[in-house]
Amino acid sequence: MPSEATTVVVRRNITPGYVAQFDDWLRRFIEVERRTPGYLGTTVIVPEGSETVRYIVHRFESEAASQRWENDPERLAMLAEANRYSTPLLDRQTGLETWFKIPGIPSVLAPPRWKMALVLLAGATLISVTARYLIGGYLATLPVPLAAFLMSAILVVFLTWVVMPNFTRWLRPWLYPITGNPTAPASS
C-alpha cells in the first residue's frame, strides 16, 4: 500500500522584539528543509493582525520522509536556535483532512476519509463541469500540457478559496455530527 502525504503544521509564537531574528531563522530553516528527500513544500501563514504568530505548514510525500526530516541533526540544531525566539505548537495530519482543519480548534476530530473524498469529488466535479462549459472551447485550442495546467490551476484556486470553505460550512452537520464526535465544532 503506498504511503500517504504527511502535513505537519507548527504554530510558532514569537517572543516580542524577536520577529526579525525569527523570520531570518525561518528563511534559513526552509532552505535546509528543501534539501530533504520527500519534501513537497512549505507554506508560512502570518495571521492578519498578529505580527508575533507564524503558522508553518510542512508537506512531505510520506510519514517516513517527515520522520527523516524530524530526526535530521541539522534540523534539531536549528530548532534550538528557534526556541530562543519562539515557542512551538505542533499538529500532524495525513491526507485530505488538512482541507477540513479548523484553525484554533486543535481537538476537532477530522471527518471520515470517505466523507472528505465525497465532498472533494463533488467540489472538483462542479468546478470541472463549470470550467469546461465556460472555457472548454478555448482550452481545446491550447497544447495539452498548458490546458492541463490551466485546468489544474482553476481547480486548486476554486477548491481552496471558494468551494471547499462553502461546502464544509454547508455540510458541517454531516461532516461533524454531534453524535459520536463530542469535539465537533459548534455551528456558527
Long-range contacts (C-beta under 8 A, 24 or more apart in sequence): 3-61, 3-62, 3-63, 3-64, 4-62, 4-63, 4-94, 4-95, 5-40, 5-59, 5-60, 5-61, 5-62, 5-94, 5-95, 6-59, 6-60, 6-61, 6-62, 6-63, 6-65, 6-66, 6-92, 6-93, 6-94, 7-57, 7-58, 7-59, 7-60, 7-92, 7-93, 7-94, 7-98, 8-57, 8-58, 8-59, 8-60, 8-66, 8-90, 8-91, 8-92, 8-93, 9-55, 9-56, 9-57, 9-58, 9-90, 9-91, 9-92, 9-93, 9-98, 9-101, 10-55, 10-56, 10-58, 10-88, 10-89, 10-90, 10-91, 11-53, 11-54, 11-55, 11-56, 11-88, 11-89, 11-91, 12-53, 12-54, 12-55, 12-56, 12-82, 12-86, 12-87, 12-88, 12-89, 13-52, 13-53, 13-86, 13-87, 13-89, 14-51, 14-52, 14-53, 14-54, 14-85, 14-86, 15-52, 15-85, 15-86, 15-87, 16-52, 18-84, 18-85, 18-86, 19-51, 19-52, 21-85, 22-54, 22-82, 22-85, 22-86, 25-78, 25-81, 25-82, 25-85, 26-54, 26-56, 26-82, 28-78, 29-75, 29-78, 29-82, 32-74, 32-75, 32-78, 33-58, 33-69, 33-75, 36-60, 36-65, 36-68, 36-69, 36-72, 37-65, 37-68, 38-62, 38-64, 38-65, 38-66, 38-68, 38-69, 39-65, 39-69, 54-86, 55-103, 57-98, 63-94, 66-92, 96-120, 99-159, 99-164, 99-168, 100-168, 100-175, 102-185, 105-185, 107-183, 108-176, 108-183, 108-184, 108-185, 109-176, 109-181, 109-183, 109-184, 111-175, 111-176, 115-174, 115-175, 116-175, 119-164, 119-167, 119-168, 119-171, 119-175, 120-159, 120-164, 122-167, 123-158, 123-159, 123-163, 123-164, 123-167, 124-155, 124-159, 126-163, 127-154, 127-155, 127-158, 127-159, 127-163, 128-155, 131-155
